[in-house]
Amino acid sequence: MFSRFLRWSFNFLASLLSRREVEGLENLPARGPCILAVNHLSIFDLPLVFGLIGGENVTGWAAEKYARHPFFGPILRMGNAIFIERGQVDRHAIEAAVAWVKRGNMFGIAPEGTRSRTGAMARAKTGIAYLASEVDVPIVPIAVAGTEATISCWLRLRRPRFLMRIGQPFKLPPLDEANRSASLRANADEVMCRIAILLAPEYRGYYADHPRLKELLAASSR
């Protein structure tokens, strides 16, 4: 009930205060299990994605610092958020995420770990690759654009334009245990390149010249 109310609230506010465009909804699984991988530009990414995709079978990680926040804390709990300590290996949060996905649900994650400070993609942490190796489910790449300009648009009494593109689900290759660290990095970058191909060039940031993105772009143009 709380998740449905939260989703309705986000959708109502988004329709009132922004212009939303969504592409690729047909690529989204009906339920799960799967991982939703999203680039992270602003605090408005979560309401946008949860409003369009959220429900009782969708959750994700949220920074532990928000657990006690008087405003964000209750909202995140309504969305079943799993709080995680940043900057360290939070095994409790990881185990909770693995259990959630293995129960047949969707788990949303921003591979960068925090909001971009440049308005473009930052280098991913390897947590997305580790989680994927533990659950072996499809990953759905989701690209968000326009949320970084929300406040500036509102200050000019304009409605910001949000664009969300959903790509085709894919699976990562198994980790190479002989070179686990490099394998985690390669898989995390694979996820980011799958998101980057859905974004305009100015949003690709760290991954703009990545060899794997160039391969994906070449393949898509054939």
Accessible surface in RSA format (square Angstrom, percent):
REM  Atomic radii and reference values for relative SASA: ProtOr
REM  Chains: A
REM  Algorithm: Lee & Richards
REM  Probe-radius: 1.40
REM  Slices: 20
REM RES _ NUM      All-atoms   Total-Side   Main-Chain    Non-polar    All polar
REM                ABS   REL    ABS   REL    ABS   REL    ABS   REL    ABS   REL
RES MET A   1   151.04  78.2 121.77  80.6  29.27  69.7  80.94  68.8  70.11  92.9
RES PHE A   2   124.21  62.1 123.12  76.3   1.09   2.8 123.16  74.7   1.05   3.0
RES SER A   3     6.33   5.4   5.46   7.3   0.87   2.0   1.21   2.6   5.13   7.2
RES ARG A   4   149.96  63.0 143.70  73.3   6.26  14.9  62.85  85.9  87.11  52.8
RES PHE A   5   115.71  57.9 109.72  68.0   5.99  15.6 114.98  69.7   0.73   2.1
RES LEU A   6    11.43   6.4  11.43   8.2   0.00   0.0  11.43   8.0   0.00   0.0
RES ARG A   7    84.92  35.7  84.92  43.3   0.00   0.0  15.88  21.7  69.04  41.8
RES TRP A   8   155.77  62.5 150.45  72.8   5.32  12.5 127.30  67.9  28.47  46.2
RES SER A   9    22.14  18.7  21.00  28.0   1.14   2.6  19.35  41.2   2.79   3.9
RES PHE A  10    24.66  12.3  21.54  13.3   3.12   8.1  22.48  13.6   2.18   6.2
RES ASN A  11    40.75  28.1  39.31  38.0   1.44   3.5  18.04  43.4  22.70  21.9
RES PHE A  12   101.96  51.0  96.11  59.5   5.85  15.2 101.47  61.5   0.48   1.4
RES LEU A  13    86.40  48.1  85.85  61.4   0.54   1.4  86.21  60.5   0.18   0.5
RES ALA A  14    15.32  14.1   8.83  13.6   6.49  14.8  14.99  21.1   0.33   0.9
RES SER A  15    60.98  51.5  45.41  60.6  15.58  35.9  37.05  78.9  23.93  33.5
RES LEU A  16   105.15  58.6  89.52  64.0  15.62  39.3  93.80  65.9  11.34  30.5
RES LEU A  17    72.42  40.3  71.13  50.9   1.29   3.3  72.29  50.8   0.13   0.3
RES SER A  18     2.29   1.9   0.72   1.0   1.57   3.6   0.72   1.5   1.57   2.2
RES ARG A  19   121.73  51.1 117.64  60.0   4.09   9.7  50.05  68.4  71.67  43.4
RES ARG A  20    72.53  30.5  40.66  20.7  31.87  75.9   7.37  10.1  65.16  39.5
RES GLU A  21    72.60  41.7  66.64  50.4   5.96  14.2  32.57  63.0  40.03  32.7
RES VAL A  22    47.02  30.9  14.97  13.6  32.05  77.2  14.97  13.0  32.05  86.9
RES GLU A  23    79.14  45.4  73.81  55.8   5.33  12.7  38.44  74.4  40.70  33.2
RES GLY A  24    15.09  18.6   0.00   N/A  15.09  18.6   6.57  18.0   8.51  19.1
RES LEU A  25    89.48  49.8  79.94  57.2   9.54  24.0  80.17  56.3   9.31  25.0
RES GLU A  26   147.64  84.8 107.21  81.1  40.43  96.3  71.85 139.0  75.79  61.9
RES ASN A  27    32.05  22.1  24.71  23.9   7.34  17.7   4.59  11.0  27.46  26.5
RES LEU A  28    35.44  19.7  19.72  14.1  15.71  39.5  20.05  14.1  15.39  41.4
RES PRO A  29    41.33  30.1  26.99  24.6  14.33  52.1  39.20  32.4   2.12  13.2
RES ALA A  30   107.63  99.0  65.02 100.3  42.61  96.9  77.18 108.7  30.45  80.7
RES ARG A  31   129.20  54.2 126.38  64.4   2.82   6.7  59.31  81.1  69.89  42.4
RES GLY A  32    29.34  36.2   0.00   N/A  29.34  36.2   1.60   4.4  27.75  62.1
RES PRO A  33    56.03  40.8  50.43  46.0   5.59  20.3  50.43  41.6   5.59  34.7
RES CYS A  34     0.19   0.1   0.19   0.2   0.00   0.0   0.19   0.5   0.00   0.0
RES ILE A  35     0.00   0.0   0.00   0.0   0.00   0.0   0.00   0.0   0.00   0.0
RES LEU A  36     1.73   1.0   1.73   1.2   0.00   0.0   1.73   1.2   0.00   0.0
RES ALA A  37     0.00   0.0   0.00   0.0   0.00   0.0   0.00   0.0   0.00   0.0
RES VAL A  38    13.29   8.7  13.29  12.0   0.00   0.0  13.29  11.5   0.00   0.0
RES ASN A  39     1.91   1.3   1.21   1.2   0.70   1.7   0.66   1.6   1.25   1.2
RES HIS A  40    33.75  18.4  33.57  23.3   0.19   0.5  15.27  15.7  18.49  21.5
RES LEU A  41    10.80   6.0   2.30   1.6   8.50  21.4   2.30   1.6   8.50  22.9
RES SER A  42    14.44  12.2  13.41  17.9   1.03   2.4  14.43  30.7   0.01   0.0
RES ILE A  43    80.18  45.6  67.27  50.1  12.90  31.1  71.91  51.8   8.27  22.4
RES PHE A  44    40.50  20.3  39.54  24.5   0.96   2.5  39.54  24.0   0.96   2.7
RES ASP A  45     6.10   4.3   5.99   6.0   0.11   0.3   6.10  14.4   0.00   0.0
RES LEU A  46    87.76  48.9  82.20  58.8   5.56  14.0  87.11  61.2   0.65   1.7
RES PRO A  47    37.71  27.5  36.04  32.9   1.68   6.1  36.38  30.0   1.34   8.3
RES LEU A  48     4.20   2.3   0.82   0.6   3.38   8.5   3.37   2.4   0.84   2.2
RES VAL A  49    17.92  11.8  17.92  16.2   0.00   0.0  17.92  15.6   0.00   0.0
RES PHE A  50    13.30   6.7  11.22   6.9   2.08   5.4  13.17   8.0   0.13   0.4
RES GLY A  51     0.53   0.7   0.00   N/A   0.53   0.7   0.41   1.1   0.12   0.3
RES LEU A  52    35.35  19.7  25.14  18.0  10.21  25.7  26.30  18.5   9.05  24.3
RES ILE A  53    13.16   7.5   1.03   0.8  12.13  29.2   2.59   1.9  10.57  28.7
RES GLY A  54     1.75   2.2   0.00   N/A   1.75   2.2   0.00   0.0   1.75   3.9
RES GLY A  55     8.43  10.4   0.00   N/A   8.43  10.4   8.43  23.1   0.00   0.0
RES GLU A  56    95.93  55.1  86.59  65.5   9.33  22.2  47.14  91.2  48.79  39.8
RES ASN A  57    16.19  11.2  15.21  14.7   0.97   2.3   1.61   3.9  14.57  14.1
RES VAL A  58    10.38   6.8  10.38   9.4   0.00   0.0  10.38   9.0   0.00   0.0
RES THR A  59     7.07   5.0   0.24   0.2   6.83  16.3   6.16   8.3   0.91   1.4
RES GLY A  60    15.38  19.0   0.00   N/A  15.38  19.0  10.49  28.8   4.89  11.0
RES TRP A  61    55.56  22.3  26.76  13.0  28.79  67.6  26.83  14.3  28.73  46.6
RES ALA A  62    13.83  12.7   6.00   9.3   7.83  17.8  13.83  19.5   0.00   0.0
RES ALA A  63     6.39   5.9   2.45   3.8   3.94   9.0   2.59   3.6   3.80  10.1
RES GLU A  64    43.44  24.9  42.23  32.0   1.21   2.9  10.69  20.7  32.76  26.7
RES LYS A  65   129.38  63.1 109.17  67.0  20.21  48.1  66.47  59.8  62.91  67.0
RES TYR A  66    46.88  21.9  46.88  26.7   0.00   0.0  34.52  25.9  12.36  15.2
RES ALA A  67     9.01   8.3   6.59  10.2   2.41   5.5   6.59   9.3   2.41   6.4
RES ARG A  68   177.04  74.3 148.23  75.6  28.81  68.6  84.81 115.9  92.23  55.9
RES HIS A  69    65.32  35.7  58.15  40.4   7.17  18.3  39.04  40.2  26.28  30.6
RES PRO A  70   120.80  88.0  91.36  83.3  29.43 107.0 102.74  84.8  18.06 112.2
RES PHE A  71   124.15  62.1 119.70  74.1   4.45  11.6 122.56  74.3   1.59   4.6
RES PHE A  72    68.14  34.1  68.14  42.2   0.00   0.0  68.14  41.3   0.00   0.0
RES GLY A  73     0.00   0.0   0.00   N/A   0.00   0.0   0.00   0.0   0.00   0.0
RES PRO A  74    67.22  49.0  62.69  57.1   4.53  16.5  66.52  54.9   0.70   4.4
RES ILE A  75    39.52  22.5  39.45  29.4   0.07   0.2  39.45  28.4   0.07   0.2
RES LEU A  76    20.69  11.5  17.86  12.8   2.84   7.1  20.67  14.5   0.02   0.1
RES ARG A  77   129.37  54.3 114.14  58.2  15.22  36.2  57.34  78.4  72.02  43.7
RES MET A  78    46.80  24.2  40.96  27.1   5.83  13.9  23.43  19.9  23.37  31.0
RES GLY A  79     9.42  11.6   0.00   N/A   9.42  11.6   5.93  16.3   3.49   7.8
RES ASN A  80    58.30  40.2  45.01  43.5  13.28  32.0  13.94  33.5  44.36  42.9
RES ALA A  81    22.22  20.4   6.34   9.8  15.88  36.1   7.56  10.6  14.66  38.8
RES ILE A  82    24.97  14.2  20.76  15.5   4.21  10.2  24.97  18.0   0.00   0.0
RES PHE A  83    35.85  17.9  24.68  15.3  11.16  29.0  24.68  15.0  11.16  31.9
RES ILE A  84    29.88  17.0  29.88  22.3   0.00   0.0  29.88  21.5   0.00   0.0
RES GLU A  85    74.41  42.7  73.40  55.5   1.01   2.4  17.42  33.7  56.99  46.5
RES ARG A  86   114.22  48.0  87.75  44.7  26.47  63.0  55.63  76.0  58.59  35.5
RES GLY A  87    89.25 110.1   0.00   N/A  89.25 110.1  44.92 123.3  44.33  99.3
RES GLN A  88   117.82  65.9  90.00  65.8  27.82  66.2  33.90  72.2  83.91  63.6
RES VAL A  89    99.60  65.5  77.19  69.9  22.42  54.0  80.78  70.2  18.82  51.1
RES ASP A  90    20.68  14.5  17.09  17.0   3.59   8.5   4.24  10.0  16.45  16.4
RES ARG A  91   152.87  64.2 148.94  75.9   3.93   9.4  54.50  74.5  98.38  59.6
RES HIS A  92   141.62  77.4 135.78  94.4   5.84  15.0  90.56  93.3  51.06  59.4
RES ALA A  93     0.00   0.0   0.00   0.0   0.00   0.0   0.00   0.0   0.00   0.0
RES ILE A  94    28.01  15.9  28.01  20.9   0.00   0.0  28.01  20.2   0.00   0.0
RES GLU A  95   113.33  65.1 107.22  81.1   6.11  14.5  44.62  86.3  68.71  56.1
RES ALA A  96    30.73  28.3  19.66  30.3  11.07  25.2  27.33  38.5   3.39   9.0
RES ALA A  97     0.00   0.0   0.00   0.0   0.00   0.0   0.00   0.0   0.00   0.0
RES VAL A  98    19.02  12.5  19.02  17.2   0.00   0.0  19.02  16.5   0.00   0.0
RES ALA A  99    41.81  38.4  36.01  55.6   5.81  13.2  41.35  58.2   0.47   1.2
RES TRP A 100    32.42  13.0  32.42  15.7   0.00   0.0  32.42  17.3   0.00   0.0
RES VAL A 101     0.03   0.0   0.00   0.0   0.03   0.1   0.00   0.0   0.03   0.1
RES LYS A 102   140.17  68.4 103.14  63.3  37.03  88.2  64.23  57.8  75.94  80.9
RES ARG A 103   159.35  66.9 123.70  63.1  35.65  84.9  72.79  99.5  86.56  52.5
RES GLY A 104    23.60  29.1   0.00   N/A  23.60  29.1  17.77  48.8   5.83  13.1
RES ASN A 105    17.50  12.1  17.50  16.9   0.00   0.0   0.00   0.0  17.50  16.9
RES MET A 106     5.20   2.7   5.20   3.4   0.00   0.0   4.70   4.0   0.49   0.7
RES PHE A 107     0.00   0.0   0.00   0.0   0.00   0.0   0.00   0.0   0.00   0.0
RES GLY A 108    17.93  22.1   0.00   N/A  17.93  22.1  14.79  40.6   3.14   7.0
RES ILE A 109    16.12   9.2   9.17   6.8   6.95  16.8  14.62  10.5   1.51   4.1
RES ALA A 110    31.09  28.6  19.28  29.7  11.81  26.9  19.28  27.1  11.81  31.3
RES PRO A 111     3.32   2.4   0.00   0.0   3.32  12.1   1.56   1.3   1.75  10.9
RES GLU A 112     5.12   2.9   1.67   1.3   3.45   8.2   0.70   1.4   4.42   3.6
RES GLY A 113    32.08  39.6   0.00   N/A  32.08  39.6  22.83  62.7   9.24  20.7
RES THR A 114    59.15  42.1  58.30  59.1   0.85   2.0  41.40  55.6  17.74  26.8
RES ARG A 115    96.01  40.3  90.84  46.3   5.17  12.3  10.86  14.8  85.14  51.6
RES SER A 116    15.66  13.2   0.69   0.9  14.97  34.5   2.51   5.3  13.16  18.4
RES ARG A 117   231.02  97.0 187.32  95.5  43.70 104.1  74.70 102.1 156.32  94.7
RES THR A 118   115.18  81.9  77.60  78.7  37.58  89.6  80.75 108.5  34.43  52.0
RES GLY A 119    23.89  29.5   0.00   N/A  23.89  29.5  13.93  38.2   9.96  22.3
RES ALA A 120    12.09  11.1  12.09  18.7   0.00   0.0  12.09  17.0   0.00   0.0
RES MET A 121     5.43   2.8   0.63   0.4   4.81  11.4   1.40   1.2   4.03   5.3
RES ALA A 122    42.51  39.1  37.70  58.2   4.80  10.9  42.51  59.9   0.00   0.0
RES ARG A 123   116.60  49.0 104.89  53.5  11.71  27.9  28.57  39.0  88.03  53.4
RES ALA A 124     2.18   2.0   0.00   0.0   2.18   4.9   0.00   0.0   2.18   5.8
RES LYS A 125   127.11  62.0 124.62  76.5   2.49   5.9  69.80  62.8  57.31  61.0
RES THR A 126    46.83  33.3  44.14  44.8   2.68   6.4  14.82  19.9  32.01  48.4
RES GLY A 127    31.42  38.8   0.00   N/A  31.42  38.8  28.16  77.3   3.26   7.3
RES ILE A 128     1.04   0.6   0.00   0.0   1.04   2.5   0.00   0.0   1.04   2.8
RES ALA A 129     0.49   0.4   0.00   0.0   0.49   1.1   0.00   0.0   0.49   1.3
RES TYR A 130    62.19  29.0  62.19  35.4   0.00   0.0  37.09  27.9  25.10  30.9
RES LEU A 131     0.50   0.3   0.50   0.4   0.00   0.0   0.50   0.4   0.00   0.0
RES ALA A 132     7.74   7.1   4.50   6.9   3.24   7.4   4.55   6.4   3.19   8.4
RES SER A 133    49.14  41.5  12.62  16.8  36.52  84.1  23.26  49.5  25.88  36.3
RES GLU A 134    72.38  41.6  57.11  43.2  15.27  36.4   3.42   6.6  68.96  56.3
RES VAL A 135    14.66   9.6   0.04   0.0  14.62  35.2   0.97   0.8  13.69  37.1
RES ASP A 136    95.72  67.1  83.40  83.0  12.32  29.1  31.15  73.3  64.57  64.4
RES VAL A 137    15.67  10.3  11.75  10.6   3.92   9.4  12.34  10.7   3.33   9.0
RES PRO A 138    45.50  33.2  45.50  41.5   0.00   0.0  45.50  37.6   0.00   0.0
RES ILE A 139     0.39   0.2   0.39   0.3   0.00   0.0   0.39   0.3   0.00   0.0
RES VAL A 140     0.00   0.0   0.00   0.0   0.00   0.0   0.00   0.0   0.00   0.0
RES PRO A 141     4.16   3.0   4.16   3.8   0.00   0.0   4.16   3.4   0.00   0.0
RES ILE A 142     0.00   0.0   0.00   0.0   0.00   0.0   0.00   0.0   0.00   0.0
RES ALA A 143     2.21   2.0   0.83   1.3   1.38   3.1   0.83   1.2   1.38   3.7
RES VAL A 144     0.00   0.0   0.00   0.0   0.00   0.0   0.00   0.0   0.00   0.0
RES ALA A 145    13.68  12.6  12.88  19.9   0.80   1.8  13.24  18.6   0.44   1.2
RES GLY A 146    11.94  14.7   0.00   N/A  11.94  14.7  11.09  30.4   0.86   1.9
RES THR A 147     1.07   0.8   0.00   0.0   1.07   2.6   0.00   0.0   1.07   1.6
RES GLU A 148    73.04  41.9  41.30  31.2  31.74  75.6  27.85  53.9  45.18  36.9
RES ALA A 149    34.48  31.7  31.38  48.4   3.10   7.1  34.48  48.6   0.00   0.0
RES THR A 150     0.69   0.5   0.55   0.6   0.14   0.3   0.55   0.7   0.14   0.2
RES ILE A 151    94.22  53.6  93.59  69.7   0.63   1.5  93.59  67.4   0.63   1.7
RES SER A 152    52.29  44.2  47.08  62.8   5.21  12.0  42.94  91.4   9.35  13.1
RES CYS A 153    17.57  13.3  17.57  19.6   0.00   0.0   0.00   0.0  17.57  18.9
RES TRP A 154    82.68  33.2  73.95  35.8   8.73  20.5  75.23  40.1   7.45  12.1
RES LEU A 155   143.06  79.7 113.46  81.2  29.60  74.4 117.04  82.2  26.01  70.0
RES ARG A 156   132.15  55.5 110.64  56.4  21.51  51.2  64.60  88.3  67.55  40.9
RES LEU A 157   170.88  95.2 136.22  97.5  34.67  87.1 143.56 100.8  27.33  73.5
RES ARG A 158   145.78  61.2 138.16  70.4   7.63  18.2  42.94  58.7 102.84  62.3
RES ARG A 159   114.46  48.1 105.68  53.9   8.78  20.9  48.77  66.7  65.69  39.8
RES PRO A 160     1.50   1.1   0.58   0.5   0.92   3.3   1.50   1.2   0.00   0.0
RES ARG A 161   110.84  46.5  99.75  50.8  11.09  26.4  29.33  40.1  81.51  49.4
RES PHE A 162    11.70   5.9  11.35   7.0   0.35   0.9  11.40   6.9   0.30   0.8
RES LEU A 163    16.89   9.4  16.44  11.8   0.44   1.1  16.44  11.5   0.44   1.2
RES MET A 164     0.39   0.2   0.18   0.1   0.20   0.5   0.18   0.2   0.20   0.3
RES ARG A 165    73.43  30.8  73.43  37.4   0.00   0.0  15.48  21.2  57.95  35.1
RES ILE A 166     5.16   2.9   0.00   0.0   5.16  12.4   0.00   0.0   5.16  14.0
RES GLY A 167     5.08   6.3   0.00   N/A   5.08   6.3   5.08  13.9   0.00   0.0
RES GLN A 168   135.98  76.0 127.25  93.0   8.73  20.8  31.20  66.4 104.78  79.5
RES PRO A 169    55.26  40.3  34.95  31.9  20.31  73.8  35.13  29.0  20.13 125.1
RES PHE A 170    19.87   9.9   9.83   6.1  10.05  26.1  19.87  12.0   0.00   0.0
RES LYS A 171   114.19  55.7  89.34  54.8  24.85  59.2  55.50  50.0  58.69  62.5
RES LEU A 172    24.68  13.7   5.20   3.7  19.48  49.0   5.67   4.0  19.01  51.2
RES PRO A 173    80.32  58.5  69.57  63.4  10.75  39.1  76.09  62.8   4.22  26.2
RES PRO A 174   126.88  92.5 102.32  93.3  24.56  89.3 114.31  94.4  12.56  78.1
RES LEU A 175    22.32  12.4   4.66   3.3  17.66  44.4   4.66   3.3  17.66  47.5
RES ASP A 176    76.49  53.6  68.80  68.5   7.68  18.2  30.88  72.7  45.60  45.5
RES GLU A 177   120.78  69.3  96.32  72.9  24.47  58.3  65.38 126.5  55.40  45.2
RES ALA A 178   100.30  92.2  55.28  85.3  45.02 102.4  66.17  93.2  34.13  90.4
RES ASN A 179    82.49  56.9  77.58  75.0   4.91  11.8  18.67  44.9  63.82  61.7
RES ARG A 180    83.42  35.0  79.38  40.5   4.05   9.6  42.58  58.2  40.85  24.8
RES SER A 181    87.23  73.7  78.73 105.1   8.51  19.6  43.43  92.5  43.80  61.4
RES ALA A 182    51.67  47.5  39.90  61.6  11.77  26.8  47.29  66.6   4.38  11.6
RES SER A 183    17.13  14.5   9.85  13.1   7.28  16.8   9.32  19.8   7.81  10.9
RES LEU A 184    24.88  13.9  24.88  17.8   0.00   0.0  24.88  17.5   0.00   0.0
RES ARG A 185    52.33  22.0  52.33  26.7   0.00   0.0  32.04  43.8  20.29  12.3
RES ALA A 186    60.11  55.3  47.87  73.9  12.24  27.8  54.49  76.7   5.63  14.9
RES ASN A 187     8.75   6.0   8.75   8.5   0.00   0.0   0.00   0.0   8.75   8.5
RES ALA A 188     0.00   0.0   0.00   0.0   0.00   0.0   0.00   0.0   0.00   0.0
RES ASP A 189    13.74   9.6  13.74  13.7   0.00   0.0   2.49   5.9  11.24  11.2
RES GLU A 190    24.12  13.8  23.30  17.6   0.82   2.0  12.04  23.3  12.08   9.9
RES VAL A 191     0.00   0.0   0.00   0.0   0.00   0.0   0.00   0.0   0.00   0.0
RES MET A 192     0.00   0.0   0.00   0.0   0.00   0.0   0.00   0.0   0.00   0.0
RES CYS A 193     0.00   0.0   0.00   0.0   0.00   0.0   0.00   0.0   0.00   0.0
RES ARG A 194    66.09  27.7  64.83  33.0   1.25   3.0   7.62  10.4  58.47  35.4
RES ILE A 195     0.00   0.0   0.00   0.0   0.00   0.0   0.00   0.0   0.00   0.0
RES ALA A 196     0.00   0.0   0.00   0.0   0.00   0.0   0.00   0.0   0.00   0.0
RES ILE A 197    46.60  26.5  30.93  23.0  15.67  37.8  30.93  22.3  15.67  42.5
RES LEU A 198    33.97  18.9  29.92  21.4   4.05  10.2  33.56  23.6   0.42   1.1
RES LEU A 199     6.81   3.8   2.44   1.7   4.37  11.0   3.43   2.4   3.38   9.1
RES ALA A 200    37.41  34.4  29.43  45.4   7.99  18.2  35.68  50.2   1.73   4.6
RES PRO A 201    92.78  67.6  85.00  77.5   7.78  28.3  85.35  70.5   7.43  46.2
RES GLU A 202   126.78  72.8  98.71  74.7  28.07  66.8  64.68 125.1  62.10  50.7
RES TYR A 203    30.75  14.4  30.34  17.3   0.41   1.1  15.99  12.0  14.76  18.2
RES ARG A 204    29.70  12.5  29.70  15.1   0.00   0.0   1.52   2.1  28.18  17.1
RES GLY A 205    32.68  40.3   0.00   N/A  32.68  40.3  20.43  56.1  12.25  27.4
RES TYR A 206   117.35  54.8  86.89  49.4  30.46  79.3  71.55  53.8  45.80  56.5
RES TYR A 207     0.00   0.0   0.00   0.0   0.00   0.0   0.00   0.0   0.00   0.0
RES ALA A 208    44.05  40.5  30.91  47.7  13.14  29.9  30.91  43.5  13.14  34.8
RES ASP A 209   109.77  76.9  97.52  97.1  12.25  29.0  29.67  69.8  80.10  79.9
RES HIS A 210    41.10  22.5  36.23  25.2   4.87  12.5  30.72  31.7  10.38  12.1
RES PRO A 211    91.83  66.9  88.08  80.3   3.75  13.6  90.67  74.9   1.16   7.2
RES ARG A 212    70.46  29.6  68.77  35.1   1.69   4.0  25.41  34.7  45.06  27.3
RES LEU A 213     0.11   0.1   0.11   0.1   0.00   0.0   0.11   0.1   0.00   0.0
RES LYS A 214   114.72  56.0 108.76  66.7   5.96  14.2  63.95  57.6  50.77  54.1
RES GLU A 215    98.84  56.7  89.98  68.1   8.86  21.1  38.92  75.3  59.91  48.9
RES LEU A 216    21.31  11.9  19.27  13.8   2.04   5.1  19.54  13.7   1.77   4.8
RES LEU A 217    61.77  34.4  57.93  41.4   3.84   9.7  58.34  41.0   3.43   9.2
RES ALA A 218    47.53  43.7  39.10  60.3   8.43  19.2  45.66  64.3   1.87   5.0
RES ALA A 219    50.55  46.5  36.77  56.7  13.78  31.4  36.97  52.1  13.58  36.0
RES SER A 220    78.75  66.5  39.83  53.2  38.93  89.7  41.35  88.1  37.40  52.4
RES SER A 221    94.73  80.0  55.06  73.5  39.67  91.4  49.08 104.5  45.65  64.0
RES ARG A 222   224.72  94.4 156.82  79.9  67.89 161.6  97.98 133.9 126.74  76.8
END  Absolute sums over single chains surface
CHAIN  1 A    11611.0       9468.1       2142.9       6899.6       4711.4
END  Absolute sums over all chains
TOTAL         11611.0       9468.1       2142.9       6899.6       4711.4
